[in-house]
Amino acid sequence: MTTDRVRALLIVVALAAIVYAVPSGQNSANAIGAAFSALILAAMVLFGARIYREHRGRLEELGDAHRLLFFAGLGSFVVAMAARPSLTDTGPGTVLFIVLLLMPVVMLYAVYQRWRDVF
């Protein structure tokens, strides 16, 4: 190992020890994790907005029905991911979660087929 890697490893171990030793370390770690999650979500939203702006004309050429399928597929995926913790606690909820994951796959595949035909 190089000295840079050893130093980075020691920093991570020291931070872990601080989180373990400080009485409110778990709360601080949760807050930092939530902040990182929010940053990642914001980056994904900005990336999606940029991709949408670049391909807006192509989406318009798909037609109303396939554009509806596209956005409904994305929306049902978002709903499935938001409801995942509560849905996977029970058997019927897990089945519903799987259905909510399969719906956007089928919808987006239909949009992809139309996309190939148009372009």
N, C-alpha and C positions, 0 to 999 in steps of 0.2 A: 504494500500500500504506500501511496505517496503521502507526503506530509499534509497536502491539502485535504485529502480524503480523511486522514486521521483527525485533523482539526475539525472538519465538518461533522464527523461521527461524534467527537467529544462535545461539540456544541449541541447536537441533538440529544445526547445522553444527559447533558447538564440541564437542558430545557425540560426534559421528561422528569428529571429528579425534582426540579422546582415545582412543576405541576403536581407531582405526587406529594411533596412536602408541605406546600402552602395549603392552609385550610380551605380557602375558596378557589383552589387551583382548578378544580373540575368545572366550576362555573365560568372561569376565565377561558379555559380550553373550549367549552361549548360556545362561548361568545365569539371566539376567534374562528371556530369551525363554521358558525353561522355566517360570519362576515365573508369567509372564503366562498361559501356556497352562494351567497348573494352575488359576489363578483363573477363567479363562473356562470350563473344564470344570466346576469347582465351581458356578459360577453357572448353567450349563445343567442340572446335576443338581438343584439346588435349585428351579429353575423347573419341571422335569419333575415333581418330587415335589409341588409345590404344585398343578399342573394335575391330577395324579392324585388328590390328596385332594379337589379340587373336583368331579371328575367320576367318583368311585368308584362311585356308585349307577348311573350310566348304563352304565358298563362291566359291572356285574353284570347288567344287563338284556339285554346282547347275547347271552348264552348262553355255554356253556363252549367250544364250537367256535370261535366268532368271537373270544372273548377270547384263546384260545390262538393264533389267527392273528395277532391284534394284537401280542401280546408276542413271538411268534416273528419277526414282521416287524421289530420294533424290535431284537431281538437279532441277527438276521442282518445288519442294517444296521451295528450296532456292530462285529460281527466283520469285515465287509467293510472298514470304515474302519480297523480296527486292523491288518489284514493287507495293506492297500493297498501300502505300500512294497515288501514282498517279492513280492507277486503281480504287480505291473506290470513286473517286470524281465524276464519271459519271455512268449512268445506264449500258451502254454496258461494261464499264470497270469493274463494279462490277460482271457482269455475267462472264466475262473472268476470273476474280479473283477466282470466285467459281469453274469454270472449272479447273483452274490451281491448286486448292486445291483438287478437286476430282480425277484428274489424278493420283497423287502419291498414293492416297488411293487404287485405283483399281490396280495399278502396284504392290504396296507392298503386297496387298492381294494375288495376283497371285504368287509372290515370296514366301509368307508364305505357300501357299498350296503346292508348290513344295518342300519347306523346310521340311514340314511334311512328304511328300512322301519319300524323300531321307534319312531323319534321323528318 
